[in-house]
Structure formats: C-alpha cells, structure tokens
Amino acid sequence: MIEEHREVQEILPENETESMILSLISQEPVHVDEIGRESGLPIAQVTSTLALMELKGLVRQVGGMNYVLAREAKVRYLVD
C-alpha cells in the first residue's frame, strides 16, 4: 500500500469525548468502569463511545469489558 493511502485511512477522534477516552486507554487493559470514573462521563456514554471507537479501529475490547489501544503508541491523536 502506498504511504499516502495509509495516512488518508488513519482514523482520528471525531470529538472531545473520543479524545478524552483515548487519553485514558493504553496498551494495558483498562476496564470500562475505570474509564467512566476517570473521565467523569456517564457509563452509557462511555460504553456507546467505546463501541463506536471499536468499529473505527481505535480501540479493542480484550474481554471482560477491558479495552486497549488498537493503534501504535507513536500515533498522536489531536482534536482542534
């Protein structure tokens, strides 16, 4: 695949909620309840946002409602 196509295909957070949740997730599994506590967001908003982010390929659920980043750590996510 040509490098320019890879850059075009990168998916960035669409809003501040996604950015906040991404900042709380790493390569180590984090439980959805912990993400909710740390973000201060209602758990329904956290779970629905995580589901969308999983479909976009930003995060992965690794079982037991634990999530990890699906992208390499070197990729920076910014929302203007």
GUKE-138894 format. One record per atom (N, C-alpha, C, O): residue number from 1; residue in three letters; atom name; x, y, z. Coordinates in Angstrom, 1 decimal. Layout:
residues N
(NUM, "ala", "CA", (X, Y, Z));
...
//
This chain:
residues 80
(1, "met", "N", (0.8, -1.2, 0.0));
(1, "met", "CA", (0.0, 0.0, 0.0));
(1, "met", "C", (0.9, 1.2, 0.0));
(1, "met", "O", (1.9, 1.3, 0.7));
(2, "ile", "N", (0.5, 2.2, -0.8));
(2, "ile", "CA", (1.3, 3.5, -0.9));
(2, "ile", "C", (1.1, 4.2, 0.4));
(2, "ile", "O", (0.0, 4.3, 1.0));
(3, "glu", "N", (2.2, 4.9, 0.9));
(3, "glu", "CA", (2.2, 5.6, 2.2));
(3, "glu", "C", (1.1, 6.6, 2.3));
(3, "glu", "O", (0.5, 6.8, 3.3));
(4, "glu", "N", (0.9, 7.4, 1.2));
(4, "glu", "CA", (-0.2, 8.4, 1.2));
(4, "glu", "C", (-1.5, 7.8, 1.5));
(4, "glu", "O", (-2.3, 8.4, 2.2));
(5, "his", "N", (-1.8, 6.6, 1.0));
(5, "his", "CA", (-3.1, 6.0, 1.2));
(5, "his", "C", (-3.2, 5.6, 2.7));
(5, "his", "O", (-4.3, 5.7, 3.3));
(6, "arg", "N", (-2.1, 5.2, 3.3));
(6, "arg", "CA", (-2.2, 4.8, 4.8));
(6, "arg", "C", (-2.5, 6.1, 5.6));
(6, "arg", "O", (-3.4, 6.0, 6.5));
(7, "glu", "N", (-1.9, 7.2, 5.3));
(7, "glu", "CA", (-2.2, 8.4, 6.0));
(7, "glu", "C", (-3.7, 8.8, 5.8));
(7, "glu", "O", (-4.3, 9.2, 6.8));
(8, "val", "N", (-4.2, 8.7, 4.7));
(8, "val", "CA", (-5.6, 9.0, 4.4));
(8, "val", "C", (-6.5, 8.1, 5.2));
(8, "val", "O", (-7.6, 8.5, 5.6));
(9, "gln", "N", (-6.1, 6.9, 5.4));
(9, "gln", "CA", (-7.0, 5.9, 6.0));
(9, "gln", "C", (-6.9, 6.0, 7.5));
(9, "gln", "O", (-7.8, 5.3, 8.2));
(10, "glu", "N", (-6.0, 6.7, 8.1));
(10, "glu", "CA", (-5.9, 6.9, 9.6));
(10, "glu", "C", (-7.2, 7.5, 10.1));
(10, "glu", "O", (-7.7, 8.4, 9.5));
(11, "ile", "N", (-7.7, 7.0, 11.2));
(11, "ile", "CA", (-9.0, 7.5, 11.7));
(11, "ile", "C", (-8.6, 8.3, 13.0));
(11, "ile", "O", (-8.0, 7.7, 13.9));
(12, "leu", "N", (-9.1, 9.5, 13.1));
(12, "leu", "CA", (-8.8, 10.3, 14.2));
(12, "leu", "C", (-10.1, 10.5, 15.1));
(12, "leu", "O", (-11.2, 10.3, 14.5));
(13, "pro", "N", (-9.9, 10.8, 16.3));
(13, "pro", "CA", (-11.1, 11.0, 17.1));
(13, "pro", "C", (-12.0, 12.1, 16.5));
(13, "pro", "O", (-11.5, 13.1, 16.0));
(14, "glu", "N", (-13.3, 11.9, 16.6));
(14, "glu", "CA", (-14.2, 12.9, 16.0));
(14, "glu", "C", (-14.6, 14.0, 16.9));
(14, "glu", "O", (-15.0, 15.0, 16.5));
(15, "asn", "N", (-14.4, 13.8, 18.2));
(15, "asn", "CA", (-14.9, 14.8, 19.2));
(15, "asn", "C", (-14.0, 14.7, 20.5));
(15, "asn", "O", (-13.2, 13.8, 20.6));
(16, "glu", "N", (-14.4, 15.6, 21.4));
(16, "glu", "CA", (-13.6, 15.6, 22.6));
(16, "glu", "C", (-13.8, 14.4, 23.5));
(16, "glu", "O", (-13.0, 14.0, 24.3));
(17, "thr", "N", (-15.0, 13.8, 23.4));
(17, "thr", "CA", (-15.3, 12.6, 24.2));
(17, "thr", "C", (-14.4, 11.5, 23.8));
(17, "thr", "O", (-13.8, 10.8, 24.6));
(18, "glu", "N", (-14.2, 11.3, 22.5));
(18, "glu", "CA", (-13.3, 10.3, 22.0));
(18, "glu", "C", (-11.9, 10.6, 22.4));
(18, "glu", "O", (-11.2, 9.7, 22.8));
(19, "ser", "N", (-11.5, 11.8, 22.3));
(19, "ser", "CA", (-10.1, 12.2, 22.7));
(19, "ser", "C", (-9.9, 11.9, 24.1));
(19, "ser", "O", (-8.8, 11.4, 24.5));
(20, "met", "N", (-10.8, 12.3, 25.0));
(20, "met", "CA", (-10.7, 12.0, 26.4));
(20, "met", "C", (-10.6, 10.6, 26.7));
(20, "met", "O", (-9.7, 10.1, 27.5));
(21, "ile", "N", (-11.4, 9.8, 26.1));
(21, "ile", "CA", (-11.4, 8.3, 26.4));
(21, "ile", "C", (-10.0, 7.7, 25.9));
(21, "ile", "O", (-9.5, 6.9, 26.5));
(22, "leu", "N", (-9.6, 8.2, 24.7));
(22, "leu", "CA", (-8.3, 7.7, 24.2));
(22, "leu", "C", (-7.2, 8.0, 25.1));
(22, "leu", "O", (-6.2, 7.2, 25.3));
(23, "ser", "N", (-7.2, 9.2, 25.8));
(23, "ser", "CA", (-6.1, 9.6, 26.7));
(23, "ser", "C", (-6.1, 8.7, 27.9));
(23, "ser", "O", (-5.1, 8.6, 28.6));
(24, "leu", "N", (-7.2, 7.9, 28.2));
(24, "leu", "CA", (-7.2, 7.1, 29.4));
(24, "leu", "C", (-6.9, 5.6, 29.0));
(24, "leu", "O", (-6.8, 4.8, 30.0));
(25, "ile", "N", (-6.8, 5.3, 27.8));
(25, "ile", "CA", (-6.5, 3.9, 27.4));
(25, "ile", "C", (-5.1, 3.8, 26.8));
(25, "ile", "O", (-4.6, 4.7, 26.2));
(26, "ser", "N", (-4.5, 2.7, 27.2));
(26, "ser", "CA", (-3.1, 2.4, 26.7));
(26, "ser", "C", (-3.0, 1.0, 26.2));
(26, "ser", "O", (-4.0, 0.4, 25.8));
(27, "gln", "N", (-1.8, 0.5, 26.1));
(27, "gln", "CA", (-1.6, -0.9, 25.7));
(27, "gln", "C", (-2.0, -1.9, 26.8));
(27, "gln", "O", (-2.2, -3.1, 26.5));
(28, "glu", "N", (-2.1, -1.4, 28.0));
(28, "glu", "CA", (-2.6, -2.3, 29.1));
(28, "glu", "C", (-4.1, -2.2, 29.2));
(28, "glu", "O", (-4.7, -1.1, 29.1));
(29, "pro", "N", (-4.8, -3.3, 29.4));
(29, "pro", "CA", (-6.2, -3.3, 29.5));
(29, "pro", "C", (-6.7, -2.4, 30.6));
(29, "pro", "O", (-6.2, -2.4, 31.7));
(30, "val", "N", (-7.8, -1.7, 30.3));
(30, "val", "CA", (-8.4, -0.8, 31.2));
(30, "val", "C", (-9.9, -1.1, 31.2));
(30, "val", "O", (-10.5, -1.2, 30.2));
(31, "his", "N", (-10.5, -1.3, 32.4));
(31, "his", "CA", (-11.9, -1.7, 32.5));
(31, "his", "C", (-12.8, -0.5, 32.2));
(31, "his", "O", (-12.5, 0.6, 32.6));
(32, "val", "N", (-13.9, -0.7, 31.6));
(32, "val", "CA", (-14.9, 0.3, 31.3));
(32, "val", "C", (-15.3, 1.1, 32.5));
(32, "val", "O", (-15.5, 2.3, 32.4));
(33, "asp", "N", (-15.4, 0.5, 33.6));
(33, "asp", "CA", (-15.8, 1.3, 34.8));
(33, "asp", "C", (-14.7, 2.3, 35.2));
(33, "asp", "O", (-15.0, 3.4, 35.7));
(34, "glu", "N", (-13.5, 1.9, 35.1));
(34, "glu", "CA", (-12.4, 2.8, 35.4));
(34, "glu", "C", (-12.4, 3.9, 34.4));
(34, "glu", "O", (-12.1, 5.1, 34.8));
(35, "ile", "N", (-12.6, 3.7, 33.1));
(35, "ile", "CA", (-12.7, 4.7, 32.2));
(35, "ile", "C", (-13.8, 5.7, 32.5));
(35, "ile", "O", (-13.6, 6.9, 32.4));
(36, "gly", "N", (-14.9, 5.2, 33.0));
(36, "gly", "CA", (-16.0, 6.0, 33.4));
(36, "gly", "C", (-15.7, 6.9, 34.6));
(36, "gly", "O", (-16.0, 8.1, 34.6));
(37, "arg", "N", (-15.0, 6.3, 35.6));
(37, "arg", "CA", (-14.6, 7.1, 36.8));
(37, "arg", "C", (-13.6, 8.2, 36.4));
(37, "arg", "O", (-13.8, 9.3, 36.8));
(38, "glu", "N", (-12.6, 7.8, 35.7));
(38, "glu", "CA", (-11.6, 8.7, 35.3));
(38, "glu", "C", (-12.1, 9.9, 34.4));
(38, "glu", "O", (-11.6, 11.0, 34.6));
(39, "ser", "N", (-13.0, 9.6, 33.5));
(39, "ser", "CA", (-13.5, 10.6, 32.6));
(39, "ser", "C", (-14.6, 11.4, 33.2));
(39, "ser", "O", (-14.8, 12.6, 32.8));
(40, "gly", "N", (-15.3, 10.9, 34.2));
(40, "gly", "CA", (-16.4, 11.6, 34.8));
(40, "gly", "C", (-17.7, 11.6, 33.9));
(40, "gly", "O", (-18.6, 12.3, 34.2));
(41, "leu", "N", (-17.6, 10.8, 32.8));
(41, "leu", "CA", (-18.8, 10.7, 31.9));
(41, "leu", "C", (-19.7, 9.6, 32.4));
(41, "leu", "O", (-19.3, 8.7, 33.0));
(42, "pro", "N", (-21.0, 9.7, 32.0));
(42, "pro", "CA", (-22.0, 8.7, 32.3));
(42, "pro", "C", (-21.5, 7.4, 31.6));
(42, "pro", "O", (-21.0, 7.4, 30.5));
(43, "ile", "N", (-21.7, 6.2, 32.3));
(43, "ile", "CA", (-21.3, 5.0, 31.8));
(43, "ile", "C", (-21.9, 4.6, 30.5));
(43, "ile", "O", (-21.3, 4.0, 29.6));
(44, "ala", "N", (-23.2, 5.1, 30.3));
(44, "ala", "CA", (-23.8, 4.8, 29.0));
(44, "ala", "C", (-23.1, 5.5, 27.8));
(44, "ala", "O", (-23.0, 5.0, 26.7));
(45, "gln", "N", (-22.6, 6.7, 28.1));
(45, "gln", "CA", (-21.9, 7.5, 27.1));
(45, "gln", "C", (-20.5, 6.9, 26.8));
(45, "gln", "O", (-20.1, 6.8, 25.7));
(46, "val", "N", (-19.9, 6.4, 27.9));
(46, "val", "CA", (-18.6, 5.7, 27.7));
(46, "val", "C", (-18.7, 4.5, 26.9));
(46, "val", "O", (-17.9, 4.2, 26.0));
(47, "thr", "N", (-19.7, 3.6, 27.2));
(47, "thr", "CA", (-19.8, 2.4, 26.5));
(47, "thr", "C", (-20.2, 2.6, 25.0));
(47, "thr", "O", (-19.8, 1.9, 24.2));
(48, "ser", "N", (-21.1, 3.5, 24.8));
(48, "ser", "CA", (-21.5, 3.8, 23.4));
(48, "ser", "C", (-20.4, 4.4, 22.6));
(48, "ser", "O", (-20.2, 4.0, 21.4));
(49, "thr", "N", (-19.6, 5.2, 23.2));
(49, "thr", "CA", (-18.4, 5.8, 22.5));
(49, "thr", "C", (-17.4, 4.8, 22.3));
(49, "thr", "O", (-16.8, 4.7, 21.2));
(50, "leu", "N", (-17.1, 3.9, 23.2));
(50, "leu", "CA", (-16.2, 2.8, 23.1));
(50, "leu", "C", (-16.6, 1.9, 21.9));
(50, "leu", "O", (-15.8, 1.4, 21.2));
(51, "ala", "N", (-17.9, 1.6, 21.8));
(51, "ala", "CA", (-18.4, 0.7, 20.8));
(51, "ala", "C", (-18.1, 1.3, 19.4));
(51, "ala", "O", (-17.7, 0.6, 18.5));
(52, "leu", "N", (-18.4, 2.6, 19.3));
(52, "leu", "CA", (-18.1, 3.3, 18.0));
(52, "leu", "C", (-16.6, 3.3, 17.7));
(52, "leu", "O", (-16.2, 3.1, 16.6));
(53, "met", "N", (-15.8, 3.6, 18.8));
(53, "met", "CA", (-14.4, 3.6, 18.6));
(53, "met", "C", (-13.8, 2.3, 18.2));
(53, "met", "O", (-12.8, 2.2, 17.4));
(54, "glu", "N", (-14.4, 1.2, 18.7));
(54, "glu", "CA", (-14.0, -0.1, 18.3));
(54, "glu", "C", (-14.3, -0.4, 16.9));
(54, "glu", "O", (-13.5, -1.0, 16.1));
(55, "leu", "N", (-15.5, 0.0, 16.4));
(55, "leu", "CA", (-15.8, -0.1, 15.0));
(55, "leu", "C", (-14.9, 0.7, 14.1));
(55, "leu", "O", (-14.6, 0.2, 13.0));
(56, "lys", "N", (-14.4, 1.8, 14.5));
(56, "lys", "CA", (-13.5, 2.6, 13.8));
(56, "lys", "C", (-12.0, 2.1, 13.8));
(56, "lys", "O", (-11.2, 2.5, 13.1));
(57, "gly", "N", (-11.8, 1.1, 14.7));
(57, "gly", "CA", (-10.4, 0.6, 14.8));
(57, "gly", "C", (-9.5, 1.4, 15.7));
(57, "gly", "O", (-8.3, 1.2, 15.6));
(58, "leu", "N", (-10.1, 2.2, 16.6));
(58, "leu", "CA", (-9.2, 3.0, 17.5));
(58, "leu", "C", (-8.9, 2.2, 18.8));
(58, "leu", "O", (-7.8, 2.3, 19.3));
(59, "val", "N", (-9.8, 1.4, 19.3));
(59, "val", "CA", (-9.6, 0.6, 20.5));
(59, "val", "C", (-10.1, -0.8, 20.2));
(59, "val", "O", (-10.8, -1.1, 19.2));
(60, "arg", "N", (-9.7, -1.7, 21.1));
(60, "arg", "CA", (-10.1, -3.1, 21.0));
(60, "arg", "C", (-10.6, -3.6, 22.4));
(60, "arg", "O", (-10.0, -3.2, 23.4));
(61, "gln", "N", (-11.7, -4.3, 22.4));
(61, "gln", "CA", (-12.1, -5.0, 23.7));
(61, "gln", "C", (-11.3, -6.3, 23.8));
(61, "gln", "O", (-11.4, -7.1, 22.8));
(62, "val", "N", (-10.7, -6.5, 24.9));
(62, "val", "CA", (-9.9, -7.7, 25.1));
(62, "val", "C", (-10.5, -8.7, 26.0));
(62, "val", "O", (-9.9, -9.6, 26.6));
(63, "gly", "N", (-11.8, -8.6, 26.2));
(63, "gly", "CA", (-12.6, -9.5, 27.1));
(63, "gly", "C", (-12.9, -8.8, 28.5));
(63, "gly", "O", (-12.1, -8.0, 29.0));
(64, "gly", "N", (-14.0, -9.2, 29.0));
(64, "gly", "CA", (-14.4, -8.7, 30.3));
(64, "gly", "C", (-14.6, -7.2, 30.4));
(64, "gly", "O", (-14.4, -6.5, 31.4));
(65, "met", "N", (-15.0, -6.6, 29.3));
(65, "met", "CA", (-15.2, -5.1, 29.2));
(65, "met", "C", (-13.9, -4.3, 29.5));
(65, "met", "O", (-13.9, -3.2, 30.0));
(66, "asn", "N", (-12.7, -4.9, 29.1));
(66, "asn", "CA", (-11.4, -4.2, 29.2));
(66, "asn", "C", (-11.0, -3.8, 27.8));
(66, "asn", "O", (-11.2, -4.5, 26.8));
(67, "tyr", "N", (-10.5, -2.6, 27.7));
(67, "tyr", "CA", (-10.1, -2.0, 26.4));
(67, "tyr", "C", (-8.6, -1.7, 26.3));
(67, "tyr", "O", (-8.0, -1.3, 27.3));
(68, "val", "N", (-8.1, -1.8, 25.1));
(68, "val", "CA", (-6.7, -1.4, 24.9));
(68, "val", "C", (-6.7, -0.6, 23.6));
(68, "val", "O", (-7.7, -0.6, 22.8));
(69, "leu", "N", (-5.6, 0.2, 23.4));
(69, "leu", "CA", (-5.5, 0.9, 22.1));
(69, "leu", "C", (-5.3, -0.1, 21.0));
(69, "leu", "O", (-4.6, -1.1, 21.1));
(70, "ala", "N", (-5.9, 0.2, 19.9));
(70, "ala", "CA", (-5.7, -0.6, 18.7));
(70, "ala", "C", (-4.7, -0.1, 17.8));
(70, "ala", "O", (-4.3, -0.8, 16.8));
(71, "arg", "N", (-4.2, 1.0, 18.0));
(71, "arg", "CA", (-3.2, 1.7, 17.2));
(71, "arg", "C", (-1.8, 1.7, 17.9));
(71, "arg", "O", (-1.8, 1.5, 19.1));
(72, "glu", "N", (-0.8, 1.9, 17.2));
(72, "glu", "CA", (0.6, 2.0, 17.8));
(72, "glu", "C", (0.6, 3.3, 18.6));
(72, "glu", "O", (0.0, 4.3, 18.4));
(73, "ala", "N", (1.4, 3.2, 19.7));
(73, "ala", "CA", (1.6, 4.3, 20.6));
(73, "ala", "C", (2.2, 5.5, 20.0));
(73, "ala", "O", (1.9, 6.6, 20.5));
(74, "lys", "N", (2.9, 5.4, 18.9));
(74, "lys", "CA", (3.6, 6.6, 18.3));
(74, "lys", "C", (2.6, 7.5, 17.6));
(74, "lys", "O", (2.9, 8.6, 17.3));
(75, "val", "N", (1.4, 7.0, 17.3));
(75, "val", "CA", (0.4, 7.8, 16.6));
(75, "val", "C", (-0.2, 8.8, 17.6));
(75, "val", "O", (-0.8, 8.4, 18.6));
(76, "arg", "N", (-0.2, 10.1, 17.3));
(76, "arg", "CA", (-0.8, 11.1, 18.1));
(76, "arg", "C", (-2.1, 11.4, 17.7));
(76, "arg", "O", (-2.4, 11.6, 16.5));
(77, "tyr", "N", (-3.1, 11.6, 18.6));
(77, "tyr", "CA", (-4.5, 11.9, 18.3));
(77, "tyr", "C", (-4.7, 13.3, 18.8));
(77, "tyr", "O", (-4.6, 13.6, 20.0));
(78, "leu", "N", (-5.1, 14.2, 17.9));
(78, "leu", "CA", (-5.4, 15.6, 18.3));
(78, "leu", "C", (-6.8, 16.0, 17.7));
(78, "leu", "O", (-7.2, 15.6, 16.7));
(79, "val", "N", (-7.5, 16.8, 18.5));
(79, "val", "CA", (-8.7, 17.4, 18.1));
(79, "val", "C", (-8.6, 18.9, 18.2));
(79, "val", "O", (-8.3, 19.4, 19.3));
(80, "asp", "N", (-8.8, 19.5, 17.1));
(80, "asp", "CA", (-8.7, 21.0, 17.1));
(80, "asp", "C", (-10.0, 21.6, 17.6));
(80, "asp", "O", (-10.1, 22.9, 17.7));
//
